[in-house]
Amino acid sequence: IQGSTPNTYRLAEGAPRPAARIADMAWVTGAWTGEGLGGQVDEMWSAPAGGSMVGHFRLVQKGAPVFYELITILEVDGSLEMRLKHANPDMTGWEEKADFVTFKLAKIDQTGAYFSGFTMKRDGPDAWTGYLALRQNGQVREEKFSFRRVK
């Protein structure tokens, strides 16, 4: 495992993945709000069931939605994968009908879940920080998301 950015990992193609169960992600269950991508971000996650969790994400800038994501975390081959699809505010999709973005688990421990290209770092029971390795114009940069539990 090598670092793609200071706070993310990049899992080499075919590299072994850590053993994990969906119950290992139960800590993210619930509603979260915070900042990222120059706006307000909100994320909600269902409790683990049937080897999966489902969530959604929203980015709001200047009082208007910018985009949404429908997200799953699934048990796959004894490990975990995060899969997501993006949508514009009018619900037109970014990815083709059968396509989705995949983040395979690279590392998991008490500090968080480290997917290839996306880190979910626990900052206590009511906060977590997300780090996304974004590829734009041939360059990779890191985007930070700060989440706190909605009470």
TIVO-2410 file (N, C-alpha, C; in nm, 3 decimals):
# residues 151
REC num residu      c1      c2      c3 atome chaine
REC   1      I   0.086  -0.118   0.000     N      A
REC   1      I   0.000   0.000   0.000    CA      A
REC   1      I   0.089   0.123   0.000     C      A
REC   2      Q   0.065   0.211  -0.091     N      A
REC   2      Q   0.141   0.335  -0.093    CA      A
REC   2      Q   0.046   0.452  -0.084     C      A
REC   3      G   0.097   0.566  -0.039     N      A
REC   3      G   0.014   0.685  -0.027    CA      A
REC   3      G  -0.008   0.751  -0.161     C      A
REC   4      S  -0.134   0.780  -0.192     N      A
REC   4      S  -0.168   0.852  -0.313    CA      A
REC   4      S  -0.156   1.001  -0.284     C      A
REC   5      T  -0.200   1.040  -0.165     N      A
REC   5      T  -0.190   1.175  -0.112    CA      A
REC   5      T  -0.149   1.159   0.035     C      A
REC   6      P  -0.123   1.267   0.108     N      A
REC   6      P  -0.078   1.252   0.247    CA      A
REC   6      P  -0.170   1.167   0.337     C      A
REC   7      N  -0.301   1.167   0.311     N      A
REC   7      N  -0.395   1.097   0.399    CA      A
REC   7      N  -0.476   0.988   0.330     C      A
REC   8      T  -0.435   0.947   0.209     N      A
REC   8      T  -0.505   0.837   0.142    CA      A
REC   8      T  -0.406   0.730   0.099     C      A
REC   9      Y  -0.459   0.612   0.073     N      A
REC   9      Y  -0.380   0.500   0.025    CA      A
REC   9      Y  -0.418   0.470  -0.119     C      A
REC  10      R  -0.327   0.404  -0.188     N      A
REC  10      R  -0.355   0.355  -0.323    CA      A
REC  10      R  -0.322   0.207  -0.322     C      A
REC  11      L  -0.424   0.126  -0.345     N      A
REC  11      L  -0.408  -0.019  -0.346    CA      A
REC  11      L  -0.366  -0.062  -0.487     C      A
REC  12      A  -0.253  -0.128  -0.498     N      A
REC  12      A  -0.206  -0.174  -0.628    CA      A
REC  12      A  -0.302  -0.279  -0.685     C      A
REC  13      E  -0.314  -0.283  -0.816     N      A
REC  13      E  -0.401  -0.379  -0.882    CA      A
REC  13      E  -0.363  -0.521  -0.839     C      A
REC  14      G  -0.462  -0.598  -0.792     N      A
REC  14      G  -0.439  -0.735  -0.751    CA      A
REC  14      G  -0.377  -0.752  -0.613     C      A
REC  15      A  -0.350  -0.641  -0.543     N      A
REC  15      A  -0.290  -0.649  -0.409    CA      A
REC  15      A  -0.389  -0.711  -0.311     C      A
REC  16      P  -0.340  -0.783  -0.210     N      A
REC  16      P  -0.432  -0.841  -0.111    CA      A
REC  16      P  -0.505  -0.731  -0.034     C      A
REC  17      R  -0.629  -0.761  -0.001     N      A
REC  17      R  -0.709  -0.665   0.075    CA      A
REC  17      R  -0.735  -0.719   0.214     C      A
REC  18      P  -0.750  -0.630   0.312     N      A
REC  18      P  -0.770  -0.677   0.449    CA      A
REC  18      P  -0.907  -0.743   0.468     C      A
REC  19      A  -0.910  -0.842   0.556     N      A
REC  19      A  -1.037  -0.904   0.592    CA      A
REC  19      A  -1.120  -0.803   0.670     C      A
REC  20      A  -1.247  -0.792   0.635     N      A
REC  20      A  -1.336  -0.698   0.705    CA      A
REC  20      A  -1.481  -0.741   0.683     C      A
REC  21      R  -1.564  -0.701   0.777     N      A
REC  21      R  -1.709  -0.727   0.770    CA      A
REC  21      R  -1.782  -0.593   0.774     C      A
REC  22      I  -1.903  -0.590   0.727     N      A
REC  22      I  -1.980  -0.465   0.726    CA      A
REC  22      I  -2.000  -0.412   0.868     C      A
REC  23      A  -2.003  -0.501   0.967     N      A
REC  23      A  -2.018  -0.456   1.106    CA      A
REC  23      A  -1.903  -0.365   1.149     C      A
REC  24      D  -1.786  -0.377   1.083     N      A
REC  24      D  -1.672  -0.291   1.114    CA      A
REC  24      D  -1.700  -0.145   1.080     C      A
REC  25      M  -1.803  -0.119   0.999     N      A
REC  25      M  -1.837   0.018   0.958    CA      A
REC  25      M  -1.958   0.073   1.033     C      A
REC  26      A  -2.007   0.000   1.132     N      A
REC  26      A  -2.128   0.043   1.205    CA      A
REC  26      A  -2.112   0.183   1.266     C      A
REC  27      W  -1.990   0.223   1.298     N      A
REC  27      W  -1.966   0.353   1.361    CA      A
REC  27      W  -2.013   0.472   1.277     C      A
REC  28      V  -2.026   0.453   1.145     N      A
REC  28      V  -2.065   0.565   1.058    CA      A
REC  28      V  -2.218   0.574   1.041     C      A
REC  29      T  -2.292   0.479   1.100     N      A
REC  29      T  -2.438   0.481   1.092    CA      A
REC  29      T  -2.492   0.614   1.146     C      A
REC  30      G  -2.587   0.673   1.073     N      A
REC  30      G  -2.652   0.795   1.120    CA      A
REC  30      G  -2.636   0.911   1.024     C      A
REC  31      A  -2.668   1.030   1.074     N      A
REC  31      A  -2.667   1.152   0.994    CA      A
REC  31      A  -2.548   1.238   1.032     C      A
REC  32      W  -2.481   1.294   0.930     N      A
REC  32      W  -2.359   1.373   0.947    CA      A
REC  32      W  -2.369   1.501   0.866     C      A
REC  33      T  -2.310   1.609   0.916     N      A
REC  33      T  -2.304   1.734   0.842    CA      A
REC  33      T  -2.165   1.794   0.860     C      A
REC  34      G  -2.126   1.879   0.767     N      A
REC  34      G  -1.994   1.939   0.779    CA      A
REC  34      G  -1.958   2.024   0.659     C      A
REC  35      E  -1.826   2.031   0.634     N      A
REC  35      E  -1.774   2.116   0.528    CA      A
REC  35      E  -1.682   2.035   0.436     C      A
REC  36      G  -1.682   2.074   0.309     N      A
REC  36      G  -1.593   2.015   0.211    CA      A
REC  36      G  -1.625   2.068   0.073     C      A
REC  37      L  -1.530   2.063  -0.017     N      A
REC  37      L  -1.549   2.109  -0.155    CA      A
REC  37      L  -1.604   2.252  -0.162     C      A
REC  38      G  -1.568   2.334  -0.066     N      A
REC  38      G  -1.610   2.474  -0.067    CA      A
REC  38      G  -1.755   2.497  -0.031     C      A
REC  39      G  -1.817   2.401   0.038     N      A
REC  39      G  -1.958   2.418   0.073    CA      A
REC  39      G  -1.996   2.333   0.193     C      A
REC  40      Q  -2.127   2.320   0.213     N      A
REC  40      Q  -2.181   2.236   0.320    CA      A
REC  40      Q  -2.203   2.096   0.263     C      A
REC  41      V  -2.158   1.996   0.338     N      A
REC  41      V  -2.178   1.857   0.297    CA      A
REC  41      V  -2.261   1.784   0.401     C      A
REC  42      D  -2.347   1.697   0.354     N      A
REC  42      D  -2.431   1.614   0.440    CA      A
REC  42      D  -2.420   1.471   0.392     C      A
REC  43      E  -2.415   1.378   0.488     N      A
REC  43      E  -2.409   1.237   0.455    CA      A
REC  43      E  -2.494   1.161   0.555     C      A
REC  44      M  -2.567   1.060   0.508     N      A
REC  44      M  -2.647   0.973   0.594    CA      A
REC  44      M  -2.615   0.830   0.559     C      A
REC  45      W  -2.605   0.745   0.665     N      A
REC  45      W  -2.574   0.603   0.648    CA      A
REC  45      W  -2.672   0.516   0.724     C      A
REC  46      S  -2.722   0.413   0.657     N      A
REC  46      S  -2.807   0.313   0.722    CA      A
REC  46      S  -2.721   0.223   0.809     C      A
REC  47      A  -2.785   0.153   0.901     N      A
REC  47      A  -2.716   0.054   0.983    CA      A
REC  47      A  -2.678  -0.066   0.896     C      A
REC  48      P  -2.572  -0.139   0.932     N      A
REC  48      P  -2.535  -0.258   0.856    CA      A
REC  48      P  -2.647  -0.362   0.855     C      A
REC  49      A  -2.674  -0.419   0.739     N      A
REC  49      A  -2.773  -0.527   0.726    CA      A
REC  49      A  -2.747  -0.598   0.594     C      A
REC  50      G  -2.755  -0.730   0.595     N      A
REC  50      G  -2.739  -0.807   0.472    CA      A
REC  50      G  -2.605  -0.788   0.404     C      A
REC  51      G  -2.501  -0.763   0.482     N      A
REC  51      G  -2.369  -0.746   0.424    CA      A
REC  51      G  -2.348  -0.612   0.355     C      A
REC  52      S  -2.435  -0.514   0.387     N      A
REC  52      S  -2.423  -0.385   0.319    CA      A
REC  52      S  -2.469  -0.269   0.408     C      A
REC  53      M  -2.426  -0.152   0.367     N      A
REC  53      M  -2.477  -0.026   0.421    CA      A
REC  53      M  -2.506   0.061   0.299     C      A
REC  54      V  -2.605   0.148   0.311     N      A
REC  54      V  -2.636   0.240   0.202    CA      A
REC  54      V  -2.636   0.382   0.259     C      A
REC  55      G  -2.584   0.474   0.178     N      A
REC  55      G  -2.578   0.613   0.222    CA      A
REC  55      G  -2.603   0.708   0.107     C      A
REC  56      H  -2.620   0.834   0.145     N      A
REC  56      H  -2.627   0.937   0.041    CA      A
REC  56      H  -2.549   1.060   0.088     C      A
REC  57      F  -2.504   1.137  -0.010     N      A
REC  57      F  -2.420   1.255   0.011    CA      A
REC  57      F  -2.481   1.371  -0.067     C      A
REC  58      R  -2.468   1.492  -0.009     N      A
REC  58      R  -2.514   1.613  -0.079    CA      A
REC  58      R  -2.413   1.724  -0.057     C      A
REC  59      L  -2.380   1.797  -0.163     N      A
REC  59      L  -2.298   1.918  -0.154    CA      A
REC  59      L  -2.386   2.037  -0.187     C      A
REC  60      V  -2.385   2.138  -0.096     N      A
REC  60      V  -2.459   2.262  -0.117    CA      A
REC  60      V  -2.359   2.377  -0.113     C      A
REC  61      Q  -2.362   2.461  -0.217     N      A
REC  61      Q  -2.279   2.582  -0.222    CA      A
REC  61      Q  -2.370   2.701  -0.251     C      A
REC  62      K  -2.350   2.810  -0.177     N      A
REC  62      K  -2.428   2.934  -0.197    CA      A
REC  62      K  -2.578   2.905  -0.197     C      A
REC  63      G  -2.622   2.818  -0.106     N      A
REC  63      G  -2.765   2.791  -0.088    CA      A
REC  63      G  -2.828   2.701  -0.192     C      A
REC  64      A  -2.750   2.641  -0.282     N      A
REC  64      A  -2.807   2.554  -0.386    CA      A
REC  64      A  -2.730   2.422  -0.393     C      A
REC  65      P  -2.801   2.312  -0.420     N      A
REC  65      P  -2.732   2.184  -0.434    CA      A
REC  65      P  -2.643   2.184  -0.557     C      A
REC  66      V  -2.524   2.119  -0.544     N      A
REC  66      V  -2.429   2.110  -0.655    CA      A
REC  66      V  -2.433   1.970  -0.715     C      A
REC  67      F  -2.431   1.867  -0.628     N      A
REC  67      F  -2.446   1.729  -0.674    CA      A
REC  67      F  -2.481   1.639  -0.556     C      A
REC  68      Y  -2.523   1.517  -0.590     N      A
REC  68      Y  -2.558   1.414  -0.493    CA      A
REC  68      Y  -2.479   1.288  -0.524     C      A
REC  69      E  -2.469   1.200  -0.424     N      A
REC  69      E  -2.414   1.067  -0.445    CA      A
REC  69      E  -2.503   0.965  -0.375     C      A
REC  70      L  -2.522   0.851  -0.439     N      A
REC  70      L  -2.582   0.734  -0.376    CA      A
REC  70      L  -2.466   0.638  -0.354     C      A
REC  71      I  -2.448   0.593  -0.229     N      A
REC  71      I  -2.328   0.518  -0.191    CA      A
REC  71      I  -2.366   0.386  -0.123     C      A
REC  72      T  -2.289   0.282  -0.151     N      A
REC  72      T  -2.301   0.157  -0.077    CA      A
REC  72      T  -2.164   0.116  -0.025     C      A
REC  73      I  -2.164   0.050   0.089     N      A
REC  73      I  -2.045  -0.022   0.135    CA      A
REC  73      I  -2.090  -0.168   0.142     C      A
REC  74      L  -2.015  -0.254   0.074     N      A
REC  74      L  -2.056  -0.394   0.058    CA      A
REC  74      L  -1.944  -0.488   0.099     C      A
REC  75      E  -1.983  -0.605   0.152     N      A
REC  75      E  -1.888  -0.713   0.174    CA      A
REC  75      E  -1.863  -0.779   0.038     C      A
REC  76      V  -1.737  -0.779  -0.005     N      A
REC  76      V  -1.699  -0.839  -0.133    CA      A
REC  76      V  -1.571  -0.919  -0.112     C      A
REC  77      D  -1.577  -1.047  -0.140     N      A
REC  77      D  -1.459  -1.136  -0.131    CA      A
REC  77      D  -1.389  -1.126   0.005     C      A
REC  78      G  -1.466  -1.121   0.113     N      A
REC  78      G  -1.409  -1.119   0.248    CA      A
REC  78      G  -1.357  -0.985   0.293     C      A
REC  79      S  -1.374  -0.882   0.212     N      A
REC  79      S  -1.331  -0.747   0.247    CA      A
REC  79      S  -1.447  -0.651   0.219     C      A
REC  80      L  -1.418  -0.522   0.210     N      A
REC  80      L  -1.522  -0.422   0.185    CA      A
REC  80      L  -1.491  -0.341   0.061     C      A
REC  81      E  -1.597  -0.296  -0.006     N      A
REC  81      E  -1.587  -0.202  -0.117    CA      A
REC  81      E  -1.691  -0.094  -0.098     C      A
REC  82      M  -1.653   0.030  -0.130     N      A
REC  82      M  -1.747   0.140  -0.137    CA      A
REC  82      M  -1.774   0.164  -0.286     C      A
REC  83      R  -1.902   0.171  -0.320     N      A
REC  83      R  -1.941   0.197  -0.459    CA      A
REC  83      R  -2.035   0.317  -0.458     C      A
REC  84      L  -2.020   0.405  -0.557     N      A
REC  84      L  -2.108   0.522  -0.560    CA      A
REC  84      L  -2.139   0.567  -0.702     C      A
REC  85      K  -2.252   0.637  -0.711     N      A
REC  85      K  -2.295   0.701  -0.835    CA      A
REC  85      K  -2.322   0.847  -0.803     C      A
REC  86      H  -2.287   0.935  -0.896     N      A
REC  86      H  -2.309   1.079  -0.881    CA      A
REC  86      H  -2.432   1.121  -0.961     C      A
REC  87      A  -2.499   1.227  -0.913     N      A
REC  87      A  -2.612   1.286  -0.986    CA      A
REC  87      A  -2.610   1.437  -0.971     C      A
REC  88      N  -2.649   1.504  -1.077     N      A
REC  88      N  -2.666   1.649  -1.075    CA      A
REC  88      N  -2.792   1.683  -0.996     C      A
REC  89      P  -2.813   1.811  -0.962     N      A
REC  89      P  -2.934   1.849  -0.887    CA      A
REC  89      P  -3.065   1.808  -0.956     C      A
REC  90      D  -3.065   1.797  -1.091     N      A
REC  90      D  -3.187   1.754  -1.161    CA      A
REC  90      D  -3.197   1.602  -1.172     C      A
REC  91      M  -3.104   1.531  -1.103     N      A
REC  91      M  -3.098   1.384  -1.095    CA      A
REC  91      M  -3.046   1.318  -1.222     C      A
REC  92      T  -2.990   1.393  -1.318     N      A
REC  92      T  -2.921   1.328  -1.429    CA      A
REC  92      T  -2.790   1.273  -1.376     C      A
REC  93      G  -2.759   1.150  -1.415     N      A
REC  93      G  -2.641   1.082  -1.364    CA      A
REC  93      G  -2.514   1.121  -1.435     C      A
REC  94      W  -2.403   1.108  -1.364     N      A
REC  94      W  -2.271   1.133  -1.422    CA      A
REC  94      W  -2.218   1.008  -1.490     C      A
REC  95      E  -2.233   0.893  -1.423     N      A
REC  95      E  -2.180   0.766  -1.476    CA      A
REC  95      E  -2.283   0.704  -1.570     C      A
REC  96      E  -2.235   0.621  -1.661     N      A
REC  96      E  -2.325   0.546  -1.748    CA      A
REC  96      E  -2.413   0.455  -1.662     C      A
REC  97      K  -2.523   0.410  -1.717     N      A
REC  97      K  -2.625   0.335  -1.642    CA      A
REC  97      K  -2.567   0.220  -1.559     C      A
REC  98      A  -2.479   0.137  -1.615     N      A
REC  98      A  -2.427   0.020  -1.543    CA      A
REC  98      A  -2.295   0.050  -1.470     C      A
REC  99      D  -2.245   0.172  -1.478     N      A
REC  99      D  -2.116   0.206  -1.419    CA      A
REC  99      D  -2.129   0.272  -1.283     C      A
REC 100      F  -2.024   0.260  -1.203     N      A
REC 100      F  -2.016   0.324  -1.073    CA      A
REC 100      F  -1.870   0.339  -1.036     C      A
REC 101      V  -1.842   0.424  -0.940     N      A
REC 101      V  -1.706   0.445  -0.890    CA      A
REC 101      V  -1.684   0.346  -0.776     C      A
REC 102      T  -1.567   0.281  -0.773     N      A
REC 102      T  -1.538   0.181  -0.670    CA      A
REC 102      T  -1.414   0.221  -0.591     C      A
REC 103      F  -1.424   0.212  -0.459     N      A
REC 103      F  -1.312   0.230  -0.369    CA      A
REC 103      F  -1.297   0.099  -0.291     C      A
REC 104      K  -1.187   0.025  -0.314     N      A
REC 104      K  -1.164  -0.101  -0.244    CA      A
REC 104      K  -1.090  -0.075  -0.114     C      A
REC 105      L  -1.126  -0.149  -0.010     N      A
REC 105      L  -1.063  -0.132   0.120    CA      A
REC 105      L  -0.915  -0.168   0.113     C      A
REC 106      A  -0.831  -0.078   0.167     N      A
REC 106      A  -0.686  -0.101   0.171    CA      A
REC 106      A  -0.639  -0.131   0.313     C      A
REC 107      K  -0.707  -0.073   0.413     N      A
REC 107      K  -0.669  -0.090   0.553    CA      A
REC 107      K  -0.789  -0.053   0.639     C      A
REC 108      I  -0.803  -0.123   0.752     N      A
REC 108      I  -0.909  -0.089   0.847    CA      A
REC 108      I  -0.857  -0.117   0.987     C      A
REC 109      D  -0.884  -0.024   1.079     N      A
REC 109      D  -0.847  -0.042   1.219    CA      A
REC 109      D  -0.934   0.050   1.304     C      A
REC 110      Q  -0.899   0.067   1.429     N      A
REC 110      Q  -0.980   0.150   1.519    CA      A
REC 110      Q  -0.979   0.298   1.480     C      A
REC 111      T  -0.880   0.340   1.400     N      A
REC 111      T  -0.873   0.481   1.361    CA      A
REC 111      T  -0.961   0.513   1.242     C      A
REC 112      G  -1.006   0.411   1.169     N      A
REC 112      G  -1.094   0.436   1.056    CA      A
REC 112      G  -1.083   0.333   0.947     C      A
REC 113      A  -1.146   0.366   0.834     N      A
REC 113      A  -1.146   0.280   0.715    CA      A
REC 113      A  -1.072   0.353   0.605     C      A
REC 114      Y  -0.976   0.285   0.547     N      A
REC 114      Y  -0.889   0.345   0.446    CA      A
REC 114      Y  -0.911   0.273   0.314     C      A
REC 115      F  -1.000   0.329   0.233     N      A
REC 115      F  -1.027   0.274   0.101    CA      A
REC 115      F  -0.923   0.329   0.004     C      A
REC 116      S  -0.900   0.260  -0.104     N      A
REC 116      S  -0.804   0.306  -0.204    CA      A
REC 116      S  -0.857   0.435  -0.267     C      A
REC 117      G  -0.798   0.549  -0.228     N      A
REC 117      G  -0.840   0.679  -0.280    CA      A
REC 117      G  -0.933   0.757  -0.191     C      A
REC 118      F  -0.986   0.694  -0.084     N      A
REC 118      F  -1.077   0.766   0.007    CA      A
REC 118      F  -1.061   0.713   0.149     C      A
REC 119      T  -1.030   0.803   0.241     N      A
REC 119      T  -1.011   0.769   0.382    CA      A
REC 119      T  -1.127   0.822   0.464     C      A
REC 120      M  -1.175   0.739   0.559     N      A
REC 120      M  -1.275   0.779   0.658    CA      A
REC 120      M  -1.209   0.765   0.794     C      A
REC 121      K  -1.151   0.874   0.846     N      A
REC 121      K  -1.074   0.872   0.970    CA      A
REC 121      K  -1.162   0.915   1.087     C      A
REC 122      R  -1.172   0.827   1.185     N      A
REC 122      R  -1.255   0.854   1.303    CA      A
REC 122      R  -1.188   0.958   1.392     C      A
REC 123      D  -1.266   1.059   1.433     N      A
REC 123      D  -1.218   1.164   1.523    CA      A
REC 123      D  -1.296   1.159   1.654     C      A
REC 124      G  -1.337   1.041   1.695     N      A
REC 124      G  -1.420   1.024   1.814    CA      A
REC 124      G  -1.556   0.973   1.772     C      A
REC 125      P  -1.648   0.955   1.870     N      A
REC 125      P  -1.778   0.895   1.839    CA      A
REC 125      P  -1.869   0.984   1.754     C      A
REC 126      D  -1.843   1.115   1.755     N      A
REC 126      D  -1.935   1.207   1.688    CA      A
REC 126      D  -1.869   1.293   1.580     C      A
REC 127      A  -1.754   1.249   1.529     N      A
REC 127      A  -1.687   1.324   1.423    CA      A
REC 127      A  -1.597   1.231   1.342     C      A
REC 128      W  -1.584   1.263   1.215     N      A
REC 128      W  -1.488   1.193   1.129    CA      A
REC 128      W  -1.444   1.286   1.018     C      A
REC 129      T  -1.327   1.257   0.963     N      A
REC 129      T  -1.272   1.337   0.855    CA      A
REC 129      T  -1.254   1.247   0.733     C      A
REC 130      G  -1.302   1.295   0.621     N      A
REC 130      G  -1.284   1.224   0.495    CA      A
REC 130      G  -1.173   1.290   0.415     C      A
REC 131      Y  -1.092   1.207   0.349     N      A
REC 131      Y  -0.987   1.257   0.260    CA      A
REC 131      Y  -1.003   1.186   0.126     C      A
REC 132      L  -1.021   1.264   0.020     N      A
REC 132      L  -1.043   1.209  -0.113    CA      A
REC 132      L  -0.928   1.247  -0.204     C      A
REC 133      A  -0.869   1.147  -0.270     N      A
REC 133      A  -0.766   1.172  -0.370    CA      A
REC 133      A  -0.838   1.202  -0.501     C      A
REC 134      L  -0.835   1.328  -0.543     N      A
REC 134      L  -0.904   1.372  -0.664    CA      A
REC 134      L  -0.804   1.385  -0.779     C      A
REC 135      R  -0.838   1.326  -0.891     N      A
REC 135      R  -0.752   1.334  -1.009    CA      A
REC 135      R  -0.815   1.434  -1.105     C      A
REC 136      Q  -0.741   1.541  -1.134     N      A
REC 136      Q  -0.790   1.643  -1.228    CA      A
REC 136      Q  -0.674   1.689  -1.314     C      A
REC 137      N  -0.695   1.694  -1.446     N      A
REC 137      N  -0.594   1.742  -1.541    CA      A
REC 137      N  -0.459   1.674  -1.521     C      A
REC 138      G  -0.460   1.543  -1.496     N      A
REC 138      G  -0.337   1.467  -1.480    CA      A
REC 138      G  -0.270   1.484  -1.344     C      A
REC 139      Q  -0.326   1.565  -1.258     N      A
REC 139      Q  -0.270   1.588  -1.124    CA      A
REC 139      Q  -0.361   1.522  -1.019     C      A
REC 140      V  -0.301   1.479  -0.908     N      A
REC 140      V  -0.379   1.425  -0.797    CA      A
REC 140      V  -0.367   1.521  -0.680     C      A
REC 141      R  -0.481   1.561  -0.626     N      A
REC 141      R  -0.480   1.648  -0.508    CA      A
REC 141      R  -0.573   1.588  -0.403     C      A
REC 142      E  -0.556   1.630  -0.280     N      A
REC 142      E  -0.638   1.577  -0.170    CA      A
REC 142      E  -0.744   1.678  -0.129     C      A
REC 143      E  -0.867   1.632  -0.118     N      A
REC 143      E  -0.978   1.714  -0.071    CA      A
REC 143      E  -1.019   1.664   0.067     C      A
REC 144      K  -1.037   1.756   0.162     N      A
REC 144      K  -1.072   1.721   0.300    CA      A
REC 144      K  -1.219   1.751   0.327     C      A
REC 145      F  -1.284   1.659   0.399     N      A
REC 145      F  -1.423   1.674   0.442    CA      A
REC 145      F  -1.427   1.658   0.594     C      A
REC 146      S  -1.489   1.751   0.663     N      A
REC 146      S  -1.502   1.742   0.810    CA      A
REC 146      S  -1.649   1.716   0.842     C      A
REC 147      F  -1.676   1.604   0.910     N      A
REC 147      F  -1.813   1.567   0.945    CA      A
REC 147      F  -1.833   1.561   1.095     C      A
REC 148      R  -1.949   1.606   1.140     N      A
REC 148      R  -1.989   1.589   1.280    CA      A
REC 148      R  -2.131   1.532   1.281     C      A
REC 149      R  -2.158   1.450   1.382     N      A
REC 149      R  -2.287   1.382   1.392    CA      A
REC 149      R  -2.399   1.483   1.414     C      A
REC 150      V  -2.509   1.466   1.344     N      A
REC 150      V  -2.630   1.548   1.362    CA      A
REC 150      V  -2.704   1.490   1.482     C      A
REC 151      K  -2.731   1.573   1.581     N      A
REC 151      K  -2.799   1.524   1.702    CA      A
REC 151      K  -2.942   1.567   1.708     C      A
***
